[in-house]
Amino acid sequence: MAKVYRVLFLCQFNSARSIMAEALMRHWAGGRFEVFSAGSDPLPECNPIALDLLTKARIPTEGLHPKSWNEFAGPDVAPMDFIFHTCDTSAKAEAPHWPGHPMIAHWGFPDPQGFKGSEVEQRALFNLLFGMIERRVRIFCSLPEQRLARLTAEALTAMHSEEGWAAAG
């Protein structure tokens, strides 16, 4: 039986980009991934345009809500295998210590929260973001088991190298 990988999507507010990524990966993963999202400074509610887009695409939105990234840090939390930053702010912020040795990557997407425009323009930006996020998620979900295992092993090796644990010669 194939391993179920744990994936965490991060963004500053955890209200749009990371929420869409979480929902899209749950939809496209076929049970291969246990998926979460969180933010460094989560808002009280998800962005309504993001939820509307997911609903119109028939992507389930039940249970989606902004969460602090601190919920996924600490010694008593099950470790993640993959962590993806969906915004520059969370990627640059001082993150908590993540248990285990997750592979951490930056999938930077434009920030829809700060965009000032008409509702039509805002929806156009969200549609663009939705497509960008969905493409990345679908590509990641299509990776074979051997590639996913290699990515997690590479993350572990890199972590050990950074901490001076690499085996000599």
BAZAFI-891750 format. One record per residue (C-alpha): residue in three letters; x, y, z. Coordinates in steps of 0.5 Angstrom, whole numbers, padded with zeros to 4 digits, always signed. Example, Ala and Ser with C-alpha at 12.3 -4.5 7.8 and 13.67 -1.06 7.14 Angstrom:
2
ala+0025-0009+0016
ser+0027-0002+0014
//
This chain:
169
met+0000+0000+0000
ala+0003+0007-0002
lys+0004+0012+0003
val-0001+0018+0005
tyr+0004+0024+0005
arg+0002+0030+0009
val+0002+0037+0006
leu+0001+0044+0009
phe+0000+0050+0004
leu+0002+0056+0008
cys+0000+0064+0006
gln+0000+0070+0011
phe-0008+0070+0012
asn-0010+0063+0010
ser-0016+0066+0007
ala-0015+0065-0001
arg-0009+0062-0004
ser-0007+0057+0001
ile-0015+0055+0002
met-0016+0054-0006
ala-0009+0050-0006
glu-0012+0046+0000
ala-0019+0044-0003
leu-0016+0043-0010
met-0011+0038-0008
arg-0016+0034-0003
his-0020+0034-0010
trp-0015+0032-0015
ala-0010+0027-0010
gly-0015+0021-0010
gly-0013+0020-0003
arg-0005+0020-0004
phe-0005+0026+0001
glu-0007+0029+0007
val-0008+0036+0006
phe-0008+0042+0011
ser-0007+0050+0010
ala-0005+0055+0015
gly-0003+0062+0016
ser+0002+0066+0019
asp-0003+0072+0021
pro-0010+0068+0019
leu-0016+0072+0018
pro-0023+0070+0021
glu-0026+0068+0015
cys-0024+0065+0008
asn-0025+0070+0002
pro-0032+0069-0001
ile-0029+0070-0008
ala-0024+0064-0007
leu-0030+0060-0004
asp-0035+0062-0009
leu-0030+0060-0015
leu-0029+0053-0011
thr-0036+0052-0011
lys-0037+0053-0018
ala-0032+0049-0020
arg-0035+0043-0016
ile-0029+0043-0011
pro-0032+0041-0004
thr-0031+0047+0001
glu-0033+0044+0008
gly-0029+0045+0013
leu-0024+0050+0010
his-0023+0056+0015
pro-0017+0060+0017
lys-0012+0057+0022
ser-0005+0059+0025
trp+0001+0055+0023
asn+0003+0054+0030
glu-0003+0049+0030
phe+0002+0045+0025
ala+0008+0046+0029
gly+0011+0043+0036
pro+0013+0036+0038
asp+0006+0033+0039
val+0004+0035+0032
ala+0005+0029+0026
pro+0010+0032+0022
met+0009+0034+0015
asp+0012+0031+0009
phe+0011+0037+0004
ile+0010+0045+0006
phe+0009+0050+0000
his+0009+0057+0001
thr+0004+0060-0003
cys+0006+0067-0002
asp+0012+0071-0001
thr+0010+0074+0006
ser+0010+0067+0009
ala+0016+0065+0006
lys+0020+0071+0009
ala+0017+0070+0015
glu+0020+0067+0021
ala+0017+0060+0021
pro+0016+0056+0027
his+0020+0049+0028
trp+0016+0044+0023
pro+0017+0037+0026
gly+0020+0032+0022
his+0024+0034+0016
pro+0019+0036+0011
met+0021+0039+0004
ile+0019+0046+0004
ala+0018+0050-0003
his+0016+0057-0005
trp+0010+0057-0010
gly+0009+0064-0010
phe+0002+0067-0013
pro+0000+0074-0013
asp-0004+0077-0007
pro-0011+0078-0009
gln-0012+0081-0002
gly-0009+0087-0003
phe-0012+0088-0010
lys-0016+0094-0011
gly-0021+0094-0017
ser-0028+0093-0019
glu-0031+0086-0017
val-0031+0084-0024
glu-0023+0085-0024
gln-0022+0082-0017
arg-0026+0076-0020
ala-0022+0076-0026
leu-0015+0076-0022
phe-0018+0070-0017
asn-0020+0066-0024
leu-0013+0067-0026
leu-0010+0065-0019
phe-0015+0059-0019
gly-0012+0056-0026
met-0005+0057-0023
ile-0006+0054-0017
glu-0010+0048-0020
arg-0004+0047-0025
arg+0001+0046-0020
val-0003+0042-0015
arg-0005+0037-0021
ile+0002+0037-0023
phe+0004+0035-0016
cys-0001+0030-0015
ser+0001+0026-0022
leu+0008+0025-0019
pro+0009+0018-0018
glu+0010+0015-0011
gln+0018+0014-0013
arg+0019+0021-0014
leu+0015+0023-0008
ala+0019+0019-0004
arg+0026+0021-0007
leu+0023+0029-0006
thr+0022+0027+0002
ala+0029+0024+0002
glu+0032+0030-0001
ala+0029+0034+0004
leu+0032+0030+0010
thr+0039+0030+0006
ala+0039+0037+0006
met+0036+0038+0013
his+0042+0034+0015
ser+0047+0037+0011
glu+0045+0044+0013
glu+0046+0042+0021
gly+0052+0039+0019
trp+0050+0032+0020
ala+0052+0030+0013
ala+0056+0023+0013
ala+0063+0024+0011
gly+0066+0022+0004
//
